[in-house]
Amino acid sequence: MTEDRRNGEVSTIETLTDDTGVEGARTILVCQSTGCVSSESPAVYEALEEAIVQSGLEDLAKVKLTGCMRFCQKGPIVVVQPEGTAYLSVKVEDVPEIVETHLKNGGRVERLLYTHPTSGESVECYDDIPFVREQERILLRNCGRINPEAIEEYTARGGYEALRKALTSMTPIEIVEQLKLSGLRGRGGGGFPTGRKWEAGLAAEGDEKYIVCNADEGDPGAFIDGYLLESDPHSVIEGMIIAGYTIGAHEGYVYVRAEYPMAVKRLRLAVSQARSNGFLGKNILGSGFDFDIVLFRGAGAFVCGESTALTQSIEGNRGMPKATPRPRTTEEGLFDKPTVLNNVKTFSYVPQIVERGGEWFASIGTENSPGTAAFALTGMIQNSGMIEVPMGTTLRKIIFDVGGGISSGRDFKAVQTGGPSGGCIPASYLDTPVDFDSLKAAGSIMGSGGMVVMDTSTCMVDVARFFLDFTQKESCGQCTICKLGTMQMLSILEDIVAGKGQTGDIELLLDIGRTVNSGSLCGLGQTAANPVLTTIRYFRDEYQAHIEEKRCPALVCKELISYHIDPERCTGCTACARACPVSAISGERKQVHVIDQDVCIRCGVCLEKCPDRYHAVDCISGHLSEGDQ
């Protein structure tokens, strides 16, 4: 156990421990989440098993798969217990050295340890790596610690005890009161108070009610819901069962993206195991309460993140939001019956709140946004992966302390939260606390858990175009303002990045954007313009450079840049000419080379391949004089 000091209080944080039960034995944890699997962690797992047998260590060491260990950028990750030694970016060819040096002789494979980027010091223990140390584990408490395919490992860490407590010693009203006391707000993006939603579900009339888990994570750059289902599916199932007991529902649906095959596989297995162990089905734990769960795979429609579109999809209809005014989902939801619909993360918090009490949860974070914030941290960042920090933690701390700063060596420019429905927050707002209200005031939202970091090489006009292109394609088409408004905004943005922007385009974008946000039917349209509105708000000068000067300051927009070879620095090494995919570069060896601007596709390969010692290729943006062309 290690000490954690916050607000003058001392608590203990559980460290990873060996579970073999044999003195001197070790457990080797191998991350088997989607990120590590894509980096061939299954092969590492198999190689470790084989090497341990070949070394005669099978009685003293066992290999165990786990879910996501959060530090996705450094996968595959192998952690040796009980030491807690973490080996990063492990390859199959590294396995013999790990077994021989560490498991057999008690040494360490130094080259596979985490190395601090500034001090150069090695960090052996996984929990001491800055990316891990600066976080707080509540939602992600079991990720990377348990085998998500073994229900006994979940129950060994207190799993399903909250359900037992709820069924045997708490009334539905008492559960609602604890949720209200906790201040838990929905983690799907809207931030609606969970206690109030469950209270409405409990009060709703009718014998037939439903629980729905929204696992249709569709934001570009977000993957935390999928990884949580891969790594700790039982926490979500337990939360859903408690919700069913609370409002009087007997059936639940998990609406999960079909693009998450591993999450689907492990969730299906977890449901089966829960059913076999008496946590799902008839007469759960002898309480007389019946509840079961159905998995429904969504087809990847972003608009199905909206509650009524999601329930329409489950019913077999096209996923389109219902027209307003309409009853709340707690009054008329799935199959027109009262329904409580929450996000994956929201349900996963519930067992701990029931077990530890609402006051405990409310003591973490801020007054209006209690608990923790969990994000998939990606982009131009040193440390990417799943993060969890107390609500109210500043963007600066997340990006530079947890994330380790900008990976490219350039300056930080902006961070985008909330996916296509969110906004881009600039460097001047780095001290903004991450909570529902502060992000909204900055023009963004919490969203479902994506946080994309950008450096100065990013063109903010192009970022706005990218997200609006996504939203426009994902619009269900039912709402004219959304469908045509986003189409017109996208057309204007495409003209701007192509050098065809006109005076008045910025004001027109603002006008259409505000109209789309205020007049659209559902949450998709009501937030569709946010990336455009925030980039204009904070980076208006970039829009003006594109429109007035036909220049892209970030050297990204192809129609506004060109590549040239400096005759005074070119030595005729031919590196650029040999790499050019369209043969736009001509010149004899040891003679000055020239780029044909009519043929050049502005891919930047010539700049990349030009030897650093020459720096003969330049990227130029804006109008060129006749002599420069």
Buried (B, 14 or more C-beta within 10 A) or exposed (E): EEEEEEEEEEEEEEBBEBBBEEEEBBBBBBBBBBBBBEBBBBBBBBBBBBBBEEBEBEEBBBBBBBBBBBBBBBBBBBBBBBBBBBBBBBEBEBBBBBBBBBBBEEEBBEEBBBEEEEEEEEBBBBBBBBBBBBBBBBBBBBBBBBBBBBBEBBBEBEBBBBBBBBBEEBEBEEBBBBBBBBBBBBBBBBBBBBBBBBBBBBEBEEEEBBBBBBBBBBBBBBBBBBBBBBBBBBBBBBBBBBBBBBBBBBBBBBBBBEBBEBBBBBBBBBBEBBBEBEBBBEEBBEEEBBBBBEBBBBEEBBBBBBBBBBBBBBEEEEBBBBEEEEEBBBBBBBEEBBBBBBBBBBBBBBBBBBBBBBEBBBBBBBEBBBBBBBBBBBBBBBBBBBBBBBBBBBBBBBBBBBBBBBBEEEEBBBBBBBBBBBBBBBBEBBEBBBBBBBBBEBBBBBBBBBBBBBBBBBBBBBBBBBBBBBBBEBBBEBBEBBBBBBBBBBEBBBBBBBBBBEEEBBEEBBEBBEBBBEBBBBBBBBBBBBBBBBBBBBBEEBBBBBBEEBBBBBBBBBBBBBBBBEEEBBBBBBBBBEBBEEEBBEBEEEEBBBBEEEEBEBBBBBBEBBEEEBEBBBBBBBEEEEEEE
